[in-house]
Each structure stands twice: as structure tokens, then as C-alpha cells.
Amino acid sequence: MFFKNIKIIGIVSFSLFIAYFSIQLFVPSYKGKEAIEIEIPEGATFREAMEILKANNLIRDKNIFLLIGRISGVDKRIRAGFYRFWGNITPYQVYKHFKEGRIVEFEIVVNEGDSLWEIREKMTAKKLISTTDFDSLVYDKNLLFSFNIDAPSLEGYLYPDTYKFPKGMKAKAIFKIMVDRLRKEYTEEILKKMEEIGWTENQILTLASIIEREAVINKEKPIISAVYHNRLKLGMPLQADPTTIYGIKTYRDKIYRKDYQNKSPYNTYVIKGLPPGPISSPSISSIEATLKPAKVPFLYFVSRNDGTHIFSKTLKEHILAIRNIRKSQEREEG
């Protein structure tokens, strides 16, 4: 009889434990209509994280989660950041968020040819960084030095790609990821060519950024590159249209005749040689085109307004090409 009672007590105790365990895991602990967001600070321990969850009524018994965390190993790999929960959330669902590291992240798409202006708009829209902080940091000499960048700003060094940045990430860390992403794209061949050409990284990215803004189709990039290399060798101004409005307008704005007279150190209609730094974020194909220009004698090119260009060796040929394009447009409009 004694052993039978012990057995019954054991079964009842186990059943009560299972019931308690199930309630703690699967019965909603938060029933708010609005989303709740909590932050797990960088360097926080798993215990500290559980205390934050308990304080926000996302779990009931933190000891159960400390046990589960230790058994599953989640306590060793907790991801810092912001976690967002909504609806009737159960403690188990909260645990899954932590196990999978589902922090709040913002996706930023930097397109090929975006300038700091466009990148700033995207980052500030997602509230990753304020306009004031962005404008001060991208020109910060100490930050540039820490990234081994010898240029006026981060322009051209923020690689065009799709990024996911955690909410609350420091702007410096964001910029470092983007600069590192650029340099990870440098192949051995690119690095070898950089050394052979004898240009600095900044000079290469500067010309690549101009090519990026001028070219529409990749196959023309080496030819456009050749035009600029040929002009540089002859001491001719580059006269690249996108440089005329850099820092004054966005690339979505139209270029007018008066823009060619802008007194800017970037305007290659009023300066000779390369600008002091890039004017946009170049793609790897533009960098490769800079390093490997086509072997052609062209010095001029004009857009056909269909994504392609007519290339010319002489000014006379160039003027004729412009006239022919205008006549063609007039016929289409008439």
C-alpha cells in the first residue's frame, strides 16, 4: 500500500509538473493589442535577458527558461538587439525568437551609382541614422583614417548591395560593414591590376564612379573607360556630365547648360584630371573597366538616348554624331 501511494504521488507530481511546464510555455503571457519591443543590450548574459523578458511580462518563470537555455545551448549564443512581439504571444514563441536570433532588422538597398545623397535618404528613412550624424560621419577624418581611406569622404566606398542592419546598430559599424564589403570584392586579379596601373584606391574608385554614372550597359564600360584614360594621357579635361552636379543636385535631377559652369572641385568641365574623390558607389564591373580599358582610340562619346553611345576619335566626328542624333530625334518627334 505504501509503495502504491508513493507511485500515485509520483504520477500526480509529474502530471502537475507537466501541467505547470505547459502553462509556462504555451499559455500566452502577453496579450497586448499593440506590438511590444524590447532591447537586449550588447554583452548581456542570458540570465539578464530573461530578467528583461520577465520585467516585460513576456515570460512568467525565468528559471524554466534558464534551464531550457542551458540544455539547448541558447544561453551561449544569445543575439543582442531589438526583439519585437505582438498579439497573444506565448513564452515558447518568445524562446523561438531568441533561439533563431530574430532581431528587428532594416533592409537597405544601395544601388550601383548611388551617391551619399541617395544612401543618406535610405538610411534616414529607416531611422538607422540621423541626417546630422550621417553628414558628419561620412566626412570624419578620424573615421576615414580608421578605415584606411585616403579620400575626402566615404563616397564611393559604400559598396552597392542589399544589407540587413539590426535596429540600434552604431553608424560606424554600419559603414565599416559596407566598406569591408567593397574590399572583399577585390579579387587577386583586381589587386594585381591596381598595383600595375600605379593608381591609388581612391583614384581607381573615382574614375570607376564616373564610368558607373555614364554607362548604362556593361559592355560599354571598358570603352568609356578608354575615352577617359585617353583624355588623361593627353591632358584633356574629362568633361564627364555627372561630375557637374555632384554635391549640388541628386542624379535624379536634370543637368542644364548652366551646370557645366559650376565652380566645384568635382566638375571636370572646369578642372583637369580626376576629381578629389568618387561621385557615386561603383560596381565591380566599373572598377574592372577602370583597370582594363578597351584598346580603342576614342576621345568622345554621345548618348543615343537608348542606353548606348556613339564613340568618336575626333571632335569633328563627335559634332557630326551629335547632329545626326538630333536630326533623328526631330524626325521621331515630327
N, C-alpha and C positions, 0 to 999 in steps of 0.2 A: 504493500500500500504506500509506503514511504517513497519508494522509487517511482511508483506510478505518479504520485503527487509532484515529485521533482520533475518528471518528464512533462507533466501538464504545465507546470510553472515555466519550464524552459520553452515550451511551444508558445505559450501566451506571451512570454517576454520577447521571444524572437518576432512574433507577429506584431507586437507593439512597436518593436524597433523598426520593422519593415514599414509599418504604417507611418511612424514618425519620420523615417527617412524619405518616404514617398511624398509626404506633405511638404517637407523641407525642400524637396527638389522640384516637384511637379505642380504644386498649387501656386497660382500667381501670387507674388509678393508685392508687385507694383501694379496698380490698376488705374493709373492716371490716363486722362484723355489726351494730354499733351506729351510730347517726347521729353525724356529726361536725358541730360548729357552729363557725364562725369569724367574727370581727368585723373589718370594715373600718372603721377609725375615721373620724370626720368630718374632712375635709381631706386624707385620704391620697391620694397620687398613684397612678396606675395601676401604676407600677413597684413601689411599696411594697405595693400589693395583691397583685401577682404574687409578691413575696417571701414574703408571708404564706401564699399558697397552696402555694408550694414547700416552705415550712417544715412544712406540714401534710400533705405527700405527696399533694396534690390535683392537681398538675401535675409534670412532670419537667423540661422545658426551658422556663424562663421567657422566654427570648429569642424563641422561636416565638410566644408569646402577646403579647409586647411588639410584635412585627411585625404580628400579626393585629389587635391592638387599634388600632395606628396606621392600618392600612389601612381598617378598618371604622369608625373614629371612636369606638369604645367607650372608648378611653383618655381621651376628653374629657368623658364623661358617666357615669363610674362612680358608683354609688349607695352611699353609706355605710350601714352597718347590719350585721345578723347574717345570715349565709347558712348554711343547713343542708343537708347532703348525707348520703345513706345508700346502702347496698348497694354493688354494683360500679359505682362512678361513673367515667366516662371524663373526661379533660381537656376534651373537646369539650362534654360536658354541663355541666361547671363553667363553661366560657366562656358557654354559653347562659344560665345563671343570672345571670351578670354583665351580659350584653347586655340581658336583659329586666328587670334590676333586681329579681330575685325574692328580696327580703329577707324575713326572718321578721316577720310582722305579726300583731297580735291584733285581732280584731273585737270592738268594744264597741257594744252597742245601748242607747242611752239612750231610754227610753220617755217619752211625754208624761205629765207628772205625777210622774216620778221625783224623789225628793229627793236631797240629797247622800248620805244614808244608803244608798240603793239604788245610786247611782252608785259610791260607795266600795266596796261589796260586789263589784260587777262588775270594777272596776279591780284590786282587790287579789287577786281570784280568778285573774286573768290575770297577776298579778305585774308589772303595769305600774308600780305604785307601792305603797309600804308603807302600812299604816294610819296609822302615826305621821306620815309625810311628808304624806299626804293631809290629815289633820286639822289640821296646822299651816299648810299652804299655802293651803287654801281660806279661812282667816281672816286670812291675812297682809296687813296694811295696805299694805305696800310693793308687794306683787303686785297688790292691788286698784287701787291708785293708778296703777300702770303700765298697767293695762287700762282706765283711766278709768272705774272703777266706784266709785260713792259708795253703798256698801251694807255691811252687817255681814259679808257673806261672798260666795262665788261662787254661792250658792244662787239658782237662777232664771236664771243667766247661762250655764249649760252646756246648750246647745241640744239638744233631743231629736232624735236622728238615729242613723244607723248609721255608725260610724267604723272605720277601719283604722289602727292606730298601730304603727309599727315597734318591735320589741323594742329596749329601751335608750333610747328617746326620753325626754328630760327631762320631768318632770311639768309644769313651767312652760310648755313648748312645747305639751304636750297641752292644757292648759287654755286657752292662747291660741287654738288652733285652734277649740275649742268655743265660746269667746266670740265670736270673729270670725264663726263660722258663724251664730250668732244674729243678729248685726248685719247680715250680708249678706242676711238675710231681710226686713229692713226695706225696704219699698217706699217710693216717693216719697209715696204716699197715707198710709202709716203715719207717716212722718216729719212730714208736714204736720199730721196729726191730733194727734200728740204735742205739736206746738207750739201748736195751737189749744186743746187741753184745759188746757194750763198745768201739767201734772204732770211730775215728773222721770221719767227712765227707770226708776229704782228703784220709784217709786210705781206706775207702769203695770205693771211686771213683778210687783209684789207682788199687786195685785188680779187680774191675769191668772193667777197661780199658784193663787189661791184658786178662781177660776172653773174652772180646769183640774181641780182635785180634786173640785169639786162636780158639774160637768156630766158626763153620760155620753154624751149625743148633742149634736152640734154645733149643731143648730138651737135648742137651749135656752140656749146660751151668752149670746146678747145679752139674753135675758130675765133670766137670773140676774145678769148684769152690771147690768141696770137696777135690780134689787132692791137691790144693794149701793150703787149710785150714789144711789138714792133715800134709803137709810138714812144715807149720809154727809151728804147735804144737810140732813137733819132732825136730825143729831147723835145718831142712834141707834147702838148698838153693832152691828157686823156680824153677830156670833153665827154665825160660819162653823165648822161642826164640825171640819173638818180642821186648823184652827189650834190646837185644844185639845191635840193630842198632838204638835205639831211639836217636834222636838228631844228628845222623850221616848220615843216609840214609832215604829215604822215604820207606813206606811199599810196594811200588811197586817194590822195588829193591830186588834182591835175597840175601839170607843170606848164607854166606860162612863160612867154618870152622874157619877161622882166626877171624871172627866177634865175636866168643864166648870169645875171649881174650880181647875185647875192654875194656880199663880202664875207665869205665863210672860208675857214681853212680847209674845209672839205670839198668846196666847189672846184672841181677840176677844169672848169672853164676859166677860172681866174688864178689858179695855181698850176705849177708844173710838177710833174711827178705824182707820187701816191699821196692820198690824204694822210693825216696823222694816225688814223685807225680805221677799222671796218665801219661800214654803214648799215650792216644787217648781219643776220646769222646765216652763214653759208652752209650749204650741204657738202658732203664729202665729194660728190661729183664735181662741184665747183672748185674745191680745193685741189682735186686731181687735175682739173683742167688748167688751173693756175700753174701747177708744177710741170704739166706736159702739154704746152700749147701746140696746136697744129702747125705743121711746117708749110705755111702759106704766106704770101707777100702782102696781104691786105692791110690797109691803113684806115679804112672807113667801113661803116655799115649803117643801113637804114631799115627800119621795120616795114614789112609789107602789111602790117596790121592784122596778120593772121597767125602770129606766133613765130613766123620765120623772118629772116632778114636777107637783104641783098648786100653782098660784100664787094668792095671795090679797092683797086690798087692805087688809083689816083683821084685827086679832088675832082677832076673833070668827069671821070666815070661816076663818082659819087653824086655829083649835081644832076647828071643825066638820069641816074637811078631815082632820085627824089622826084624829078619832073615826071618820069614815067608812072611812078606810084600815084602822084597827084592826078594825072590825066585819067588813070584807071579808076580812081575814086570818083572823079567828076562824072565819068561815064555811068558808073553804077548809081550815083545819086540822081543823074538826069534820066 
